[in-house]
Amino acid sequence: MNPLNYAILKHFTRVDEACAEDVIEALKGEYGKFRALNRKDVISSLMTAEANGLIEESRFEMDAAGLLRIYYHAHEDGANTINKYIKD
């Protein structure tokens, strides 16, 4: 099992785009018992990945509860870098 942050990054090589809630839903089967699999920590991980140039913001929207959902996607270079260092 990869570290949670690796799994988060790898998720973006398998989907067109995702927000923090999408990532949590996708990873909760394998990583559901990890304390860091929560909205705040996943958003922090996504912002770090964006700052490092691995993913980029694709769109944003407000959900029914009034929370901002920021969607990200891995551009070609970012996906290549992620796949180079994090193997399946």
Backbone hydrogen bonds, N-H to C=O, Kabsch-Sander energy under -0.5 kcal/mol:
donor,donor_aa,acceptor,acceptor_aa,energy
7,A,3,P,-2.1
8,I,4,L,-2.5
9,L,5,N,-2.2
10,K,6,Y,-3.0
11,H,7,A,-1.9
12,F,8,I,-0.9
12,F,9,L,-1.0
13,T,10,K,-1.6
14,R,11,H,-1.5
15,V,11,H,-0.7
18,A,72,Y,-2.0
23,V,19,C,-2.2
24,I,20,A,-2.5
25,E,21,E,-2.3
26,A,22,D,-2.4
27,L,23,V,-2.1
28,K,24,I,-1.5
30,E,27,L,-0.6
31,Y,27,L,-3.3
32,G,28,K,-1.2
34,F,31,Y,-2.3
37,L,34,F,-1.5
38,N,36,A,-2.0
42,V,38,N,-2.7
43,I,39,R,-2.5
44,S,40,K,-1.9
45,S,41,D,-2.1
46,L,42,V,-2.6
47,M,43,I,-2.6
48,T,44,S,-2.0
49,A,45,S,-2.4
50,E,46,L,-2.3
51,A,47,M,-2.4
52,N,48,T,-1.8
53,G,50,E,-1.7
54,L,49,A,-2.5
55,I,49,A,-0.8
56,E,73,H,-2.7
58,S,71,Y,-3.3
59,R,71,Y,-1.2
61,E,69,R,-1.9
63,D,67,L,-2.7
66,G,63,D,-2.0
69,R,61,E,-3.5
70,I,68,L,-0.6
71,Y,59,R,-3.2
71,Y,69,R,-0.5
72,Y,18,A,-2.7
73,H,56,E,-2.4
74,A,12,F,-0.7
75,H,73,H,-0.7
79,A,75,H,-3.0
80,N,76,E,-2.4
81,T,77,D,-2.3
82,I,78,G,-2.7
83,N,79,A,-2.7
84,K,80,N,-1.8
85,Y,81,T,-1.8
86,I,82,I,-2.6
87,K,85,Y,-0.6
